[in-house]
């Protein structure tokens, strides 16, 4: 199971930088994990709270970038996000996306 460290993105420019960097380094072995959430969505709020309880920052943790629809509304267009929470993982040239809540919980280990 992957150990995540939570990173809350506040600007769409930060997400664009991450995606550009990922595109340049597709050959690396890691993954880029993005979680789209909402401040007004109960399942999103509960998921983020349980992630904060479970994961602490450690040296070998993978960043889980949390994107909020209030501060970054245009970022939701990139992966056609319409249901929340929505988990997107980028590994090399492949994009894995799920918005089915039990599957999001399973993939994040909560």
N, C-alpha and C positions, 0 to 999 in steps of 0.2 A: 504494500500500500504506500502511496506517495505521501510524504510529509510536506504540507504546504505552509508557506508564510503568506499572510494576507497583505495585499498592497491595494489601498483604496486610491483609484485614479480620480482626479478632480478636473482635468482638462482633456479635451479631445486631442489636442496637440500631443500630449504624452502617449496616448494610445496610438496615434499615427506614427510616432517615433518607434514604438515597440514593433508595430507591424512592418515598418520598413526594415528594421534590424532583423526581424525574423525572416523576411524575404531574402535578405542578403546572405544569411547564414542557415540556409535550409539543410545543409549537410550535417549540422551539429546533432548530437544525440538527444538533447533535451526537448522539452515541449513548452509551448506557450499556452497557458490556461487562462481563460477569460470567463468571468461570471457576471452576466447581466442581471441587475436587480432593480427594485423600486423601493422607495421609502414608504410608499403607501400600500404595498402588497404584503399581507400577513405571511404567506409562505416564504417570501424573500427575506423579510425581517427575521423570522424564526431560523431560516437557514444560515444567515450571516451571523446571528447570535450563537448558534451551535458551532459554527466554524471558529468563531473567536474563542469559545470555550475549549475546543479540542486542540487547535493548533497554536503553537508558540513559535517564535522565530528561533531557528537553529541554523547551524552552518550549512548543513546538507539539505536544506528545504528548497522546494520548488516554489517560485512566486505564483500566487493565485491573484490575478488582477481583478478587482471588483469594480464594476462600472455601474453607476447610478443614473437612472433615467432623468433625474432632476438636474444634475450638473452637466450631463453629457447626452442630451437627447439625440443629436445627430449621429452619435456612435452606433445607435441601434440599427441604422440602415445598412451598415457594412455587412452583417451576417443575417439580414432580414429577420431581425428579432421582433416577434409580435407577442409571444407568451413569456411570462416571467415566473420563476428564475430560468435563465437560459445559460447553459454551460457550453463553451466552445473551446476545443483543444486543437492546437496546430502542431503537427509533427511532420517535419520535412515539407513535402508537397501536399500532404493530406490534411483535411479539415474534418474534425469530428464534432458534431453538434447535436445537442439534445435539450429539449425543453420539457420532457416528461418527468415530473417531480420525483417519483421514486427512483428513476434512473439517475437523476442529478445527485440525489442523496447517496446512492450506491457508489457512484464514481468519485464522489468527494469523501467517502468514508464516514458519513455521519448518519 
